């Protein structure tokens, strides 16, 4: 970690946030038998994998893991998923990403599901920077962090040879 980086969450703290979010998801879905965790590639998907692991330990929920690929630089919604809509139709969908900056990524992730009937859609982020320019609300948040626009939040998870961490630079 460089000198200009400020550690926000260490490995243990990240896992504590994930555990807490998993319990919140369970509480929000006590009457459900199945949920869909839709992770935005790639760090959102890694977070969804971690949530799935915890949820399987603490509940009997059937969990479908879905990968959302977005063209982030596009001004139009260009997205694909690794499963077809039959896997999420009429189910609870939980969109997962690592950091909420402007809200664009979550908004585009939400767009994937708008033409399909569903029970409800929720959002999960590990860090919410509170700089939204899209009308996106986060339902489950690990950490809300007031930052200035020029600062950058980096999430390092499941990177070979590196310990999990969240830092501000």
RATA-V721194 format. One record per residue. N is the residue number from 1. SS is DSSP state (a for helix, b for strand, c for the rest). BURIAL is # if it has 16 or more other C-alpha atoms within 10 Angstrom, else .. Layout:
n=N ss=SS burial=BURIAL
n=N ss=SS burial=BURIAL
This chain:
n=1 ss=c burial=.
n=2 ss=c burial=.
n=3 ss=c burial=.
n=4 ss=c burial=.
n=5 ss=c burial=.
n=6 ss=b burial=.
n=7 ss=b burial=.
n=8 ss=b burial=#
n=9 ss=b burial=#
n=10 ss=c burial=.
n=11 ss=a burial=.
n=12 ss=a burial=.
n=13 ss=a burial=.
n=14 ss=a burial=#
n=15 ss=a burial=#
n=16 ss=a burial=.
n=17 ss=a burial=#
n=18 ss=a burial=#
n=19 ss=a burial=#
n=20 ss=a burial=#
n=21 ss=a burial=#
n=22 ss=a burial=#
n=23 ss=a burial=#
n=24 ss=a burial=.
n=25 ss=a burial=#
n=26 ss=a burial=#
n=27 ss=a burial=.
n=28 ss=a burial=.
n=29 ss=c burial=.
n=30 ss=c burial=.
n=31 ss=c burial=.
n=32 ss=c burial=.
n=33 ss=c burial=.
n=34 ss=b burial=#
n=35 ss=b burial=#
n=36 ss=b burial=#
n=37 ss=b burial=#
n=38 ss=b burial=#
n=39 ss=b burial=#
n=40 ss=b burial=#
n=41 ss=c burial=#
n=42 ss=c burial=.
n=43 ss=a burial=#
n=44 ss=a burial=#
n=45 ss=a burial=#
n=46 ss=a burial=#
n=47 ss=a burial=#
n=48 ss=a burial=#
n=49 ss=a burial=#
n=50 ss=a burial=#
n=51 ss=a burial=#
n=52 ss=a burial=#
n=53 ss=a burial=.
n=54 ss=a burial=#
n=55 ss=a burial=#
n=56 ss=a burial=.
n=57 ss=a burial=.
n=58 ss=a burial=.
n=59 ss=c burial=.
n=60 ss=c burial=.
n=61 ss=c burial=#
n=62 ss=b burial=.
n=63 ss=b burial=.
n=64 ss=b burial=.
n=65 ss=b burial=#
n=66 ss=b burial=#
n=67 ss=b burial=#
n=68 ss=b burial=#
n=69 ss=b burial=#
n=70 ss=b burial=#
n=71 ss=c burial=.
n=72 ss=c burial=.
n=73 ss=c burial=.
n=74 ss=c burial=.
n=75 ss=c burial=.
n=76 ss=c burial=.
n=77 ss=c burial=#
n=78 ss=c burial=.
n=79 ss=b burial=.
n=80 ss=b burial=.
n=81 ss=b burial=#
n=82 ss=c burial=.
n=83 ss=c burial=.
n=84 ss=c burial=.
n=85 ss=a burial=.
n=86 ss=a burial=.
n=87 ss=a burial=.
n=88 ss=c burial=#
n=89 ss=c burial=#
n=90 ss=c burial=.
n=91 ss=c burial=#
n=92 ss=b burial=#
n=93 ss=b burial=#
n=94 ss=b burial=#
n=95 ss=b burial=#
n=96 ss=b burial=#
n=97 ss=b burial=#
n=98 ss=b burial=#
n=99 ss=b burial=#
n=100 ss=b burial=#
n=101 ss=c burial=#
n=102 ss=c burial=#
n=103 ss=c burial=#
n=104 ss=a burial=#
n=105 ss=a burial=#
n=106 ss=a burial=#
n=107 ss=a burial=#
n=108 ss=a burial=#
n=109 ss=a burial=#
n=110 ss=a burial=#
n=111 ss=a burial=.
n=112 ss=c burial=#
n=113 ss=c burial=#
n=114 ss=c burial=.
n=115 ss=c burial=.
n=116 ss=c burial=.
n=117 ss=c burial=.
n=118 ss=c burial=.
n=119 ss=c burial=.
n=120 ss=b burial=.
n=121 ss=b burial=#
n=122 ss=b burial=#
n=123 ss=b burial=#
n=124 ss=b burial=#
n=125 ss=b burial=#
n=126 ss=b burial=#
n=127 ss=b burial=#
n=128 ss=b burial=#
n=129 ss=c burial=#
n=130 ss=c burial=#
n=131 ss=c burial=.
n=132 ss=c burial=.
n=133 ss=c burial=.
n=134 ss=c burial=.
n=135 ss=c burial=.
n=136 ss=c burial=#
n=137 ss=c burial=.
n=138 ss=c burial=#
n=139 ss=c burial=#
n=140 ss=b burial=#
n=141 ss=b burial=#
n=142 ss=b burial=#
n=143 ss=b burial=#
n=144 ss=b burial=.
n=145 ss=c burial=.
n=146 ss=c burial=.
n=147 ss=c burial=.
n=148 ss=c burial=.
n=149 ss=c burial=.
n=150 ss=c burial=.
n=151 ss=c burial=.
n=152 ss=c burial=.
n=153 ss=b burial=#
n=154 ss=b burial=#
n=155 ss=b burial=#
n=156 ss=b burial=#
n=157 ss=c burial=#
n=158 ss=c burial=.
n=159 ss=c burial=.
n=160 ss=c burial=.
n=161 ss=c burial=.
n=162 ss=c burial=.
n=163 ss=c burial=.
n=164 ss=c burial=#
n=165 ss=b burial=#
n=166 ss=b burial=#
n=167 ss=b burial=#
n=168 ss=b burial=.
n=169 ss=c burial=.
